[in-house]
Amino acid sequence: MNSRERFLAVLDGKMPDRVPVTLFICDQGHFLNQLCPGVDPWDFETLQLKVIEIQRQFGVDIFVRMLFGLNDPLSIHMGGLNVSQQTDRWEVHTEESQRGDTTVWKSTIRTPDGTLTQEFSRNQQRPGTFVYACTKKPIKTPADLEIAVKHEPPMPESFKQNAKRRVERIKAALGDDGIVGSWAPHGPFNNASLLIDHDELYSLFLTDYDFYDRLMRFAMDRILGYARAMDEAGVDVHCVGGNVPGGFLGKKTYDRYILPFEREYISFVQQNGTPAMYHNCGQIMNLVESYVDLGVCVVEPFSPPPLGDADLARAKSIVDGRYVILSGIDQVNVLQKGSVDQVRRATEQAILVGKPGGGFILQPVDFLEYGTPPENVEAYVAAALEHAAY
């Protein structure tokens, strides 16, 4: 099997010749910036082509997760309402300011029914590596929500052509060496967290369910067009954020208040046969069974302590092949900070636990950090391939 066939077999519930072994490399900054410091951080296509090149050099099955350039406007993924477009009912005025290494865009949105404000920030951690967030959320009251529901502009028609062009370019460069995923808009609860303060969101389903239900509906409806366009662009898998409703909420709370919305969105995303991969990089063990009811094809990344609470062997037993598990080794405490021997031992342990019965993809549990020794990555790949065959 080639790498593409290997991935697609696993995603289709079939047994491949060996476990797919891959890397999670962000398409801007971090490990990519470490290896390619001279690349323009705003040349997104070149960055994504570099992700392919780096994975080829390490000899893995390539998984490209497209975010930058594809998720445009970036607010759809990083937070806030759409301030990239204006209409006669959605007048946007944005002021840019600098606070040390942080650039802040303060937007005032005027509509016939009232005014909304939000702040979006980009912090430069080091040259070429940025963190993005909506640092002052636009939705505070039910009245704010109704303004957004009524007036926020829909996805621009140009998004479809842009997505198709970008995905086709990366797939052509990749060939049969792997698969292309899109960071589709987050699941509804994650998306809601980009619009309203977390402190309120985590209690809203108990204090004002009608407001919560309306918010979740809006958080889902506003992203469906973007998810559909990414699907029509030809991606192989949708990467869906599901980390905000983590296992710390408990199974009972998740199943009652969050799962119905997430399941509806996953069903929409997968309706044309493109698999979705649900990403919860924090506490997860309380929700392993709930994710069966979610109906998703893949769940990741089952972060071990101290990053998360995952017990890979126990998760494999609970899941019993009902969805694909994508997991592996701690990318910070082992791959970035550990010795070559520690990397080898952790990799061997992870693949021997995840491999039996199939339904498993090996990858460091999250994106490779800046300062990760390449020799550690090489040790991970060598140990994984040594034990990958079925």
N, C-alpha and C positions, 0 to 999 in steps of 0.2 A: 504494500500500500504506500502511496505517497502521503504527504502530510495532510493535504486537503481531504483525501479519502478517509484517512484515519480519524480526523476530527468529525467529519460528517457521519461516519459509521457510529461513533459514540453518541452523537446527538440524536441519531435515529434509533437508539436502543439496541444497536448491534455490537458484536464483539470485534474489535479491531485486531490487527496483528500484534500490536503492543500498546501500552499506555501512551497517549499523546503527552509529550513533555514540552512545556512552553514557558514563556516569560511574560510578565506584565510590565511593560515599559510605557510610561506616560508619553504622550505625543507633544509635550512641551516641558522643558526643564528637567530637574531631578537627574536620574541616571543618564538620560539622553544628553543633557547639558554637560555632564561630566565627561562623556566620551566624545561629544561633538560641540565643544565650547564656541566654535566660530560660526555656527549656523544661526542665522537670523531667527529669533524666537517667534517672529510674526509670519514667517514663511511656512505656513502649516503643511502644505503638501510636501515640501522638502523634509520637514521634521518627520512626517509619517513614512516617507520613503526611507529615512534613516532608521526608523524603528524596524522596518523590514530588513535592511542591510545588517544591522547589529544582530538580530536574531539569526540571520543566515550565518553570520560569522561564528556564533556560538553553537550552531548546529542543532537548533531546536525546531520543533513544529511551530510555525509562526502564527501568532494571534495578534492582529492589529486591532486596537480599540480606538476608533476614530472619535474624537471629541472636537478639537479646535478646527475652526473653519466649517465644520459640518453643522454644529449647533450655533447657528447664527440667526437671530440674535442670541448672544451668550446668556442673557437673562433666563432663557428657557431652561437652561441646565444649572446655572449658578445662582439664580435668585432674582426676585423682584418682578414687577410688571414690565411689559414691553414698552420701553422708552425709545426704541429705535425707529418707530413709526409714528406718524401723526395723521389725524383725520380732522374733519371739521368738528368732531365731538371729542377729540382726544388731543389736546394741545400740550406739547411737552416743552418745558424749558429746563435745561440742564446746565449746572455750573460745575466746573472742574477745579479742584484744589489739591494741593500737595501737603501732606503731613509726614515729614520724614521720608521713609521709603514707601509710603502708602499714598496712592492716588485715589481721590474720592470724587464721585460724580453724584451731586445732589440734584434730584429731579423733582420738579413740580409739575403735576399733571392736572390740567384744568378741563373739566367736562361740564355739560349743561346741568348736571345734578350735584356738582360739588368738586372739591379739589383733593387730590391725593399727593403725598410726598414720600419719597424713598431715597436712600443712599446706597450706592454700590461702590465697593472698595476693591482695589487691587494692590496687594502688598508684595513688594519684591524682596524675597528671602535672600537671594544672591543673584548676580547677573544672569538673566535668562530663566530664572525660576520664580514663579508667581503663585500667590494664593488669592482666590477670588471669593467674594461673598457679598450678599445683600446685608449690609450692616445696620440699616434702619428699615424695617419692613413696612410695606405700604398698607396692609390690612390690619386695622385695630378694632373696628366695630362692624356690626352687620350692615350699617349704612355704607361704610367703605367698600365692603364686599359687593354690595349691589351696584355701586358705581363701576367697579371693575367688571362685573358680570355683563353689565349693559353696554359698556363703552370700549373695553380693551380691543384693539385691532386684532383681527385674526391673522393666521400665518400668511405672509406675503406669497403671492403666486410664484415669485422668483425662487423661493426656497426649494421647490421641487427640482427645478433645472440645476440649481447649484448642488444639491445633494446628489443627484444622479451623476453629474459630471465628476464630482470629487470621488465618489465611491468607485465608479468605473475606472478612474485613473489608478487608484490604489490596488484594486483587484487585478488590473492588467499587470502591474509591476510585481504583484505577489505570485500570480500563476497558480501552480499546484502545490506551492510550498506552505500553504496554510489557509486560514480563513480571515475574513474581515468582519469585525463587529462594529456597531455604532453604539455610542452612549446615547441611547434613546432617552427622551425625557423620563425623569424619575417616576416611580410609582406615586399614586395620589397622595399618600401621607408625606413622603419626602417632598413632593412638590408643594404641598400646603405649608410645609416648614420653611419654604423659601419666600412665603408671602406674609406670614404671621409669626410673632415671637414664639419660640419653642415653649417657654414657660406657660403660655396660654394654651397652645395647641395640645400639650400633654394632659391638660385637664378639661379641655373644651367639650369632649364627648360626654363628660359627667355633669358639667355646669350649665351647658346650653347646647343640647343635642341638635336642635333645629339649625342653629348657626353652624355647628360642626358639619352637619350633613350638607348644607348649602356650600360651605367652603370646600369640602371634599369633592363635591360634584363639579364645582368650578375648577378646582385643581386638576381634575381629570379631563374635563371637556376641553380646556384650553390647550392641551398638549396632544390631542388625538390626531390632529392634522399633521403635526410634525412627525409623530411616530409612523403614520401611514406613508408619508413621503419618504422617510428613511427606508421603509420596507420596500416601496416601489423602486427605490434606487438600487436595490439588489444586495443589501448586506446579508451576511450568512447567519448572524445572530444579533439579537437586541440585548444590550447590557442595560439592565434596569436597576436603578438605585432603590434599595430597601433597607438602608441601615438606620434611618431615624426611628422607625418603630422596632427597635431592637428587642432582644430577649428579656431585657430588664423590665419590660412592661408586663411580662407574663403571658402565658398561652391564653388564659381566659379573656384578658383584655384584648389581646391581638385578634383572637377569633371572633369576638363579638363586635368590636368597633372598627377594626382596620381591615381584616381579611376580606370582607365582602367587596370593598372598593378595590383593593389590590387584585383580587381574583378577576373582577370585571375588566380591569385594565390589561392584565396579562392575557386574558381571553381575546381581547381586541388585538393586542400586539401579535399574538400567535395565529390569528384567524386565517392567514394565507400560508401557513405551514412553516414560517420562519421561527425558529426556536427563540425563547427568551431566557436570559440568564439573570437571576435575581441576586443582587449584591448586598450582603449584610456583613460588614467587616468588623462588627463588634460582638456583643453577647448574642449567641445564636441557639444554644442547646434547648432552651424552652420552646423554640419554634420549629424544630426540625420536623416534627409531625405535622404542624400547621402548614408547612410548605408543600406537603403532599396535596392538601386541599386547595392550595393556591393554584395548582395545575401547571406549574412552570416546568420547563424542560431541564434547566440547570440551576443549581444554587451554589454560590461561592461566598467567601473563601474559607469559612471554618477556621478562623484565626485561633491558634493555640494561646494559652496564657503566656505572658501577661497581656498580649494584645487583645485577646478575646477570652472566651471560655470553652472553646471547642475541644471535644474529645472525638477524634476522627474515627476511631474504632467503634465507639458507641453510636456515632452518627451513621456510619455504614450499616450497622445492625438495624437501626430504626428505619432507615430509608429503604433498605432491602431492594434496591434497584428501581424504585418508583420515580426517582429523578436522578440526573447525573450530578455527582459531587465533583466540584473543582476545588482542589485544596493542595496544600503542600507544606512548605517550611516558613518559619518566621523570617520575614525579609529584613527586619531590623536587628533583633538580638542574635540571630544566627547568621544570616547571609551578609549583612553589613558589618556586624561587630564581631562575629565568631571567627574561629580558625578554620583552615581548610578541612582539618579532621572533623571538627564539629559540623561543618556543612555536609560532609559526606555521610556522617552517621545519621544526622537528622533527615537527610534526603532518602537514605535507604529505609529508615523506619517509616517515613510517610508513604513511600510508594508501595512498600510491602503490606501496609495496612489498607491502603486505598485500592490496590490492584485487584484483589480476588473478586471474581464475578463480573468484572467490567463496570461500566457506568462511572468511570473515574478519569479525570484529567489532572495531571500534575503541574503545579505552578507555584512559585512563591506566593504566599497568601495575599500580598498586595503589591503595589508598584515598587520597583526597585528605587531605593533612595540614593541621593547624591552621596558619594563617598563609599559606595559598595565596591570592594576589591574585585576586579575582573577575574582574578584567580579563584575567588570563591564562587563566582558564577560558573566558571569552567568546572570546578569540582562538583557543583550541583548537577550540571548537565551530564558529566561523566558517570556519576553515581546513579543518576536516574536512568540513563540508557542501559547501564549494566543490568538493571533489574526490571526493565520495562516490558520485555517480551512475554506474551501469553503462551 
